[in-house]
């Protein structure tokens, strides 16, 4: 009991919760409260939510955005897990350089990025919506890279890789059957970060003239602001539910073990 | 039995300016346990990693049953390996760890779990099969690693200092267990260690390495009694280096003449290399040739450290029963018990 109280009143924890509460939870709760208002009756109701679901384009755009986010996650994992594994194992001096490069998307303005893409990408790339996942991958790179980097740093990577290889696992099996399950927490965080960032990306998408869920919400908001907020609330819940399902679906084989 | 012979022919490997292996040759017979012993940085682990395919040699060939496997990737070499650091997969249970190699070989789940249980039974851990690796002690983890390395019936078993992270008592028990398993399964084994006692205790032959070169490879007793070089003599067991004078193949030590086994200089000053158990210390009332500095009682035997008149420190190992009167400071007479001694140049 005493231990619980001590944890509860940790000043840094209280400060974090205060900041989160003030800048995240209060605005979200306010937005939710606003979205269930019915101005005609002066009460509360689900009118705007029902309206949003009945909108023809709602499912079209949310599915499209989720599909693009899924492709982005796949690209991220396929590119970053082997690359980072190699960087960690080779102890190459290139690692410092790549570490630095991975941060560049944070400092390059998205506008410059979009204009650059439009100028340099060949037309056949610009004609397909699949250019978006590759660009989202770059935008998510600083977060995804760091998340996986921390995971790989926290395990005896060289030993378990060599143990897997000497037991007969090729590189593919070593990564999929050993490394990824061992750094499962980092991989899940990478999936969540990349998925959320791709799902909510607006600026780049608009500048490249593509329509996704966030651009559609902005369009809808012009006529029905309460409906747009209702849609946004749902767009928050849907990926949250999906990530929860993924977490539950992948069996927990944590280092803490079973009881 | 799937065990095969192992041959390393003219292997060289450099890391930057360091010559880890220099024209290294080694043969391990079917079912034999050979230890590579040497100080840190002598190249013993590099040799093992070249055999495993985890390092690629700059020159030379690795042969298993006379088949060149130099360019075969690590995962296709069919060699079981136990590492110095704990290397179990933390996301898998004990039995899943042991069955891992069989899973990679696409053996059915039923068969691989059956095999895993057999191996866990052999290392005395069958009751722990559902546990996760962090729930095991260091010794248990290395036992599981050994079971994992043997489960897919490897052609060669490679042990990379598997005992060095363990407590003294666990080390002794586990090394005996490794030997017992290796003999019962007949697996050709290459065992790397820096601990000479470990190497001598369980190996058929021990190879002593220094600076990337195999100085001598022989049975433990030949290595101990007839070391081929001054380095081997100093590295294996305790060796007194006593300044002496050689002429006509005879060395004069403590006032008596003994046959010199290996001749460095034909005449003049040399070092006589003598094991502690080959020196006797006797208390004397007259003026002896040394004084006792310390006497350490170790049960059946005692270790006597003496200092000769010229200041040389000499160590002797005697049965405790005969050392009762050897008190520190007492005058003693040292004598060489063997009729022949090794000599090395000063």
Contacts between the chains, C-beta under 8 A, distances in Angstrom:
chain1	res1	chain2	res2	distance
A	155	B	90	7.6
A	156	B	85	6.0
A	156	B	86	7.6
A	156	B	87	7.3
A	159	B	83	5.5
A	159	B	85	4.8
A	159	B	86	7.7
A	159	B	87	4.4
A	160	B	87	5.9
A	160	B	89	6.1
A	162	B	52	7.8
A	162	B	54	5.4
A	162	B	74	7.6
A	162	B	81	7.4
A	162	B	83	7.0
A	162	B	87	7.4
A	163	B	81	7.0
A	163	B	83	6.3
A	163	B	87	4.0
A	163	B	88	7.7
A	163	B	89	7.4
A	163	B	145	7.7
A	163	B	148	7.8
A	164	B	89	7.4
A	164	B	100	7.4
A	165	B	53	7.9
A	165	B	54	7.2
A	165	B	73	8.0
A	165	B	74	4.4
A	165	B	75	4.9
A	166	B	52	5.5
A	166	B	53	7.8
A	166	B	54	7.2
A	166	B	74	5.8
A	166	B	75	7.4
A	166	B	77	7.6
A	166	B	79	6.1
A	166	B	80	7.1
A	166	B	81	4.1
A	166	B	149	7.8
A	166	B	158	7.5
A	167	B	75	7.9
A	167	B	80	7.5
A	167	B	81	7.9
A	167	B	100	5.3
A	167	B	101	3.9
A	167	B	104	6.1
A	167	B	148	6.5
A	167	B	149	7.5
A	167	B	152	7.1
A	168	B	75	5.2
A	168	B	76	7.7
A	168	B	78	7.4
A	168	B	101	5.1
A	168	B	104	3.8
A	168	B	105	5.7
A	168	B	152	6.5
A	169	B	75	5.7
A	169	B	100	7.7
A	169	B	104	4.9
A	170	B	73	7.6
A	170	B	75	5.1
A	173	B	104	6.2
A	174	B	75	8.0
A	177	B	103	7.8
A	177	B	104	7.9
A	178	B	89	5.6
A	178	B	91	7.8
A	181	B	89	7.8
A	181	B	91	4.3
A	182	B	89	6.6
A	182	B	90	5.9
A	182	B	91	5.1
A	184	B	91	7.0
A	253	B	91	4.5
A	253	B	92	7.5
A	254	B	91	7.9
A	255	B	90	4.8
A	255	B	91	7.4
A	255	B	132	7.5
A	255	B	134	6.0
A	256	B	134	7.9
A	257	B	131	7.3
A	257	B	132	3.4
A	257	B	134	6.2
A	257	B	135	5.8
A	258	B	130	7.6
A	258	B	132	6.8
